[in-house]
Amino acid sequence: MYNLIRADLFKLRKSMAIKILFAITTASAVAMVGIAYLITHGKIGTSMTGIGFMFSDVDVMGILGAATAGIFICGDFDTKTINDAISSGYSRCTVIVNKAIVFFCAIAFLLLPYAITTGIALSTGSKFSMGSVAIGFLNILTSEAGKTFSAPEIWKLLAIMLTLIIIYIAQISVCIALAFVLKKPVLVVAIYYGFTILCPQLIKLRDSSQVFKCIFDWTPFGGNYSFLTLNSLTGDIFKALAVSLIFIIIMLIVTYCVFRKSEIK
């Protein structure tokens, strides 16, 4: 498996697609911070909040995360790379784990601009606001803006950012199962993005059913995992990590159960 991972990481590093996606997330992160700054200081109206949210990490990664799965997993079905790996003696479990590791590295790489831009923005001590719309890195930006951070707070902030990246990886791990089952990039992007739009509505249903609340909160989409700030307890951070890692494992198991029965042509 080590050789498969090395080969896929090399292909990822040389891919023009990942460079374009990285450029998009970089531009989006800068735009998100810029709009949040301009709204706070009255340079633009609050009507721009919706546009600012379009550039936020939760919205952008809802599309680009699925697009990444479509490019690097579905694309390998088109080029018969996965077929060749299996015919060369690698088990389907090995292939899935290999693709998952490289896919997760790609997602973490695409999220780096948001983490770095948020950190730089907070270090300026300026105020940032996007109204009531704030999730993920945007929530950190608007919640912690204008503060002076001590050394322990800086380390905690870094831990929270790393946790957020893992939460996003867990959420987007759904795309691994979709990619191995559907093998069509357009379908993966459409279904996953539709699911991200549906999620806020599902969160609202938590109050109407205690059973649904318990189930949903044990997924990276539920709870308050995307709203971590310096005020979050250490236990909340560890719970977010545990839920995310368990969800990733479940998604890989589901993917294997489906993929091991599928025919490879």
Secondary structure, 3 states (H helix, E strand, C coil): CHHHHHHHHHHHHHCHHHHHHHHHHHHHHHHHHHHHHHHHCCCCCHHHHHHHHHCCHHHHHHHHHHHHHHHHHHHHHHCCHHHHHHHCCCCHHHHHHHHHHHHHHHHHHHHHHHHHHHHHHHHCCCCCCCCCCCCCHHHHHHHHCCCCCCHHHHHHHHHHHHHHHHHHHHHHCHHHHHHHHHCCHHHHHHHHHHHHHHHHHHHHHHHHCHHHHHHHHCCCCCCCHHHCCCCCCHHHHHHHHHHHHHHHHHHHHHHHHHHCCCCCC
